[in-house]
């Protein structure tokens, strides 16, 4: 017995036979596609209708009841090729990781209990407790539990929606649509939903890590809503969402702190002054970052340097800092400890290395390449040997970290250390000179981004995008009138050239607004920028699913 439903979509007819096969016939074309339905599950076999519908060869979340088929708000486009599992964990993880066994077990337990989103949050919103390191440890230890892949997104200095769409476009090779079947523009959230629906690995669950989430606006709405994904979040924020399981990460236990200190400094030195070591760990509030800084500081000292002397210096440094800034007394023991540890390390640096460290704080809180550092320091006419010695010392003292991505080594500064370094930068007389050199390097990079970048060009500049955003949002007063548009146009082109018009629009609009405010509507480039912004908006409305 054949049944027909002629009202499910304009210009289409659905025929369902006794075997449960649904034929979706396009009345405007001679082609069709068939689907196999069992109960409420319906899968569409790939085939074409007319050319206009070539981009919508699939249906998701359809419901099949008797002879009725209901279409979702917009139609899903399956990938042209099977998506290969991607294992992207840029962080190597510390070689001195200790403890956290209970937290590691709890994360996995939460995931196995059908909780698909778990957040590692810090007690009292404190930095330096090891949230990222715990996430790295979990991801690397359980990589075989996620045959669908493990993907890491650093989102402190970038928008989570931007990260998802860019990854879907460049790594998954998905063509993200702009409109639905009713010719209505898709919202950013609908595009994100589309990406999650079409990210279909051939086998197994995917682990998604969102590292250092700082903005909760629309955050939960952008998360995947099916069980193909486990989402691990690190954040200083609390009570993110009622549907997100939180694991509060406190400082280390006294025993774990002692183990970490011993791993860095060595058993021989620790055994000589065991009680002093316990007091140092307590004085640092058992904060991993503070212990790392102090441990690295000690390893740079000659053999006769005692741990008792170390403790004395830490106490003295805290008193001096409280004298300079009485408000510091409101900080926690751990925060005061890491601040004092940083100050001691800072005082050990020579003047040139201090300036170099402060300069690095201009980078966004994301990875940065050594080539960019060299470009900036060359424009400042700094000696190459001095620069190389400076980065070596900062690395040895744990003031910068290195990580690998796509066989390239990058550097990154812990957000707490970056905050301390930015405080140092503000009092340097060379601050404006540093800013000009930093801005100049990234304006030059922005000018190299073509209107229609190919994949190789996209990959070569993708890690500059957060730093270009830093120029546009934090350092725009340093940008000259001549280069003003490039502070925005680089990012706009990066997204526009990939067809990510929704992400490009804010950069075009911000560019028009700033040019108008600084240079006026009569500036020759103003109308051209408005035209570019309008073109982008039209493109944003033109691509249909």
ChimeraX attribute file (.defattr): number of C-alpha atoms within 10 A of each C-alpha:
attribute: neighborCount
match mode: 1-to-1
recipient: residues
	/A:1	6
	/A:2	12
	/A:3	14
	/A:4	15
	/A:5	15
	/A:6	15
	/A:7	13
	/A:8	14
	/A:9	16
	/A:10	11
	/A:11	12
	/A:12	16
	/A:13	18
	/A:14	21
	/A:15	19
	/A:16	23
	/A:17	13
	/A:18	9
	/A:19	11
	/A:20	18
	/A:21	19
	/A:22	26
	/A:23	18
	/A:24	23
	/A:25	19
	/A:26	20
	/A:27	14
	/A:28	10
	/A:29	13
	/A:30	10
	/A:31	13
	/A:32	17
	/A:33	17
	/A:34	18
	/A:35	18
	/A:36	15
	/A:37	18
	/A:38	13
	/A:39	10
	/A:40	12
	/A:41	12
	/A:42	20
	/A:43	17
	/A:44	18
	/A:45	12
	/A:46	12
	/A:47	12
	/A:48	19
	/A:49	20
	/A:50	14
	/A:51	9
	/A:52	10
	/A:53	14
	/A:54	13
	/A:55	19
	/A:56	20
	/A:57	20
	/A:58	20
	/A:59	17
	/A:60	19
	/A:61	17
	/A:62	17
	/A:63	16
	/A:64	18
	/A:65	13
	/A:66	11
	/A:67	15
	/A:68	18
	/A:69	20
	/A:70	13
	/A:71	15
	/A:72	12
	/A:73	13
	/A:74	21
	/A:75	19
	/A:76	22
	/A:77	22
	/A:78	22
	/A:79	16
	/A:80	10
	/A:81	9
	/A:82	12
	/A:83	18
	/A:84	16
	/A:85	20
	/A:86	17
	/A:87	18
	/A:88	16
	/A:89	19
	/A:90	20
	/A:91	18
	/A:92	15
	/A:93	17
	/A:94	13
	/A:95	8
	/A:96	12
	/A:97	16
	/A:98	18
	/A:99	15
	/A:100	17
	/A:101	9
	/A:102	8
	/A:103	16
	/A:104	17
	/A:105	11
	/A:106	14
	/A:107	22
	/A:108	15
	/A:109	12
	/A:110	16
	/A:111	17
	/A:112	11
	/A:113	8
	/A:114	10
	/A:115	17
	/A:116	21
	/A:117	25
	/A:118	22
	/A:119	29
	/A:120	26
	/A:121	26
	/A:122	23
	/A:123	16
	/A:124	13
	/A:125	15
	/A:126	20
	/A:127	21
	/A:128	23
	/A:129	23
	/A:130	23
	/A:131	23
	/A:132	20
	/A:133	17
	/A:134	24
	/A:135	25
	/A:136	21
	/A:137	19
	/A:138	17
	/A:139	24
	/A:140	16
	/A:141	11
	/A:142	14
	/A:143	16
	/A:144	11
	/A:145	15
	/A:146	20
	/A:147	19
	/A:148	24
	/A:149	21
	/A:150	25
	/A:151	19
	/A:152	21
	/A:153	20
	/A:154	19
	/A:155	22
	/A:156	19
	/A:157	18
	/A:158	21
	/A:159	16
	/A:160	22
	/A:161	19
	/A:162	18
	/A:163	15
	/A:164	17
	/A:165	25
	/A:166	22
	/A:167	16
	/A:168	20
	/A:169	18
	/A:170	16
	/A:171	14
	/A:172	22
	/A:173	15
	/A:174	22
	/A:175	20
	/A:176	23
	/A:177	25
	/A:178	24
	/A:179	20
	/A:180	21
	/A:181	16
	/A:182	12
	/A:183	14
	/A:184	14
	/A:185	20
	/A:186	22
	/A:187	13
	/A:188	16
	/A:189	14
	/A:190	19
	/A:191	23
	/A:192	23
	/A:193	18
	/A:194	25
	/A:195	25
	/A:196	20
	/A:197	18
	/A:198	19
	/A:199	21
	/A:200	21
	/A:201	18
	/A:202	12
	/A:203	14
	/A:204	15
	/A:205	19
	/A:206	25
	/A:207	25
	/A:208	22
	/A:209	26
	/A:210	21
	/A:211	21
	/A:212	22
	/A:213	23
	/A:214	16
	/A:215	16
	/A:216	12
	/A:217	8
	/A:218	11
	/A:219	15
	/A:220	15
	/A:221	13
	/A:222	18
	/A:223	19
	/A:224	20
	/A:225	15
	/A:226	10
	/A:227	13
	/A:228	20
	/A:229	24
	/A:230	22
	/A:231	22
	/A:232	24
	/A:233	23
	/A:234	27
	/A:235	23
	/A:236	21
	/A:237	19
	/A:238	16
	/A:239	11
	/A:240	17
	/A:241	12
	/A:242	8
	/A:243	12
	/A:244	17
	/A:245	20
	/A:246	22
	/A:247	20
	/A:248	17
	/A:249	22
	/A:250	18
	/A:251	20
	/A:252	20
	/A:253	16
	/A:254	15
	/A:255	14
	/A:256	18
	/A:257	26
	/A:258	22
	/A:259	18
	/A:260	23
	/A:261	26
	/A:262	19
	/A:263	17
	/A:264	18
	/A:265	19
	/A:266	14
	/A:267	13
	/A:268	10
	/A:269	15
	/A:270	19
	/A:271	12
	/A:272	12
	/A:273	13
	/A:274	15
	/A:275	12
	/A:276	18
	/A:277	22
	/A:278	18
	/A:279	15
	/A:280	24
	/A:281	27
	/A:282	19
	/A:283	20
	/A:284	27
	/A:285	23
	/A:286	28
	/A:287	26
	/A:288	24
	/A:289	25
	/A:290	24
	/A:291	26
	/A:292	24
	/A:293	23
	/A:294	28
	/A:295	22
	/A:296	19
	/A:297	20
	/A:298	19
	/A:299	15
	/A:300	14
	/A:301	10
	/A:302	8
	/A:303	9
	/A:304	6
	/A:305	13
	/A:306	16
	/A:307	19
	/A:308	14
	/A:309	11
	/A:310	20
	/A:311	19
	/A:312	11
	/A:313	15
	/A:314	24
	/A:315	16
	/A:316	13
	/A:317	20
	/A:318	21
	/A:319	15
	/A:320	13
	/A:321	17
	/A:322	13
	/A:323	12
	/A:324	10
	/A:325	10
	/A:326	11
	/A:327	10
	/A:328	15
	/A:329	14
	/A:330	9
	/A:331	11
	/A:332	13
	/A:333	16
	/A:334	25
	/A:335	21
	/A:336	23
	/A:337	29
	/A:338	28
	/A:339	24
	/A:340	25
	/A:341	26
	/A:342	25
	/A:343	16
	/A:344	20
	/A:345	19
	/A:346	20
	/A:347	10
	/A:348	13
	/A:349	16
	/A:350	11
	/A:351	11
	/A:352	14
	/A:353	21
	/A:354	19
	/A:355	19
	/A:356	22
	/A:357	24
	/A:358	23
	/A:359	24
	/A:360	23
	/A:361	21
	/A:362	21
	/A:363	21
	/A:364	24
	/A:365	22
	/A:366	21
	/A:367	23
	/A:368	22
	/A:369	15
	/A:370	14
	/A:371	9
	/A:372	16
	/A:373	18
	/A:374	16
	/A:375	16
	/A:376	23
	/A:377	19
	/A:378	14
	/A:379	15
	/A:380	14
	/A:381	9
	/A:382	14
	/A:383	10
	/A:384	12
	/A:385	8
	/A:386	13
	/A:387	18
	/A:388	12
	/A:389	13
	/A:390	20
	/A:391	20
	/A:392	13
	/A:393	16
	/A:394	19
	/A:395	16
	/A:396	16
	/A:397	24
	/A:398	21
	/A:399	23
	/A:400	19
	/A:401	18
	/A:402	18
	/A:403	17
	/A:404	14
	/A:405	13
	/A:406	8
	/A:407	8
	/A:408	9
	/A:409	14
	/A:410	18
	/A:411	17
	/A:412	20
	/A:413	24
	/A:414	17
	/A:415	17
	/A:416	18
	/A:417	19
	/A:418	22
	/A:419	15
	/A:420	17
	/A:421	24
	/A:422	17
	/A:423	13
	/A:424	18
	/A:425	23
	/A:426	12
	/A:427	10
	/A:428	14
	/A:429	9
	/A:430	12
	/A:431	15
	/A:432	13
	/A:433	13
	/A:434	23
	/A:435	18
	/A:436	18
	/A:437	19
	/A:438	26
	/A:439	26
	/A:440	20
	/A:441	18
	/A:442	24
	/A:443	22
	/A:444	14
	/A:445	17
	/A:446	24
	/A:447	15
	/A:448	13
	/A:449	20
	/A:450	14
	/A:451	15
	/A:452	15
	/A:453	17
	/A:454	11
	/A:455	13
	/A:456	9
	/A:457	14
	/A:458	19
	/A:459	14
	/A:460	10
	/A:461	16
	/A:462	13
	/A:463	15
	/A:464	23
	/A:465	21
	/A:466	22
	/A:467	23
	/A:468	26
	/A:469	21
	/A:470	21
	/A:471	26
	/A:472	25
	/A:473	13
	/A:474	13
	/A:475	17
	/A:476	16
	/A:477	13
	/A:478	18
	/A:479	19
	/A:480	13
	/A:481	11
	/A:482	7
	/A:483	14
	/A:484	20
	/A:485	25
	/A:486	22
	/A:487	27
	/A:488	27
	/A:489	25
	/A:490	29
	/A:491	26
	/A:492	28
	/A:493	24
	/A:494	26
	/A:495	25
	/A:496	24
	/A:497	18
	/A:498	20
	/A:499	21
	/A:500	25
	/A:501	25
	/A:502	23
	/A:503	21
	/A:504	26
	/A:505	21
	/A:506	15
	/A:507	24
	/A:508	26
	/A:509	19
	/A:510	18
	/A:511	24
	/A:512	23
	/A:513	17
	/A:514	17
	/A:515	18
	/A:516	17
	/A:517	10
	/A:518	11
	/A:519	15
	/A:520	13
	/A:521	14
	/A:522	9
	/A:523	12
	/A:524	10
	/A:525	16
	/A:526	20
	/A:527	14
	/A:528	12
	/A:529	20
	/A:530	16
	/A:531	14
	/A:532	16
	/A:533	22
	/A:534	15
	/A:535	14
	/A:536	22
	/A:537	17
	/A:538	12
	/A:539	16
	/A:540	23
	/A:541	19
	/A:542	15
	/A:543	19
	/A:544	21
	/A:545	25
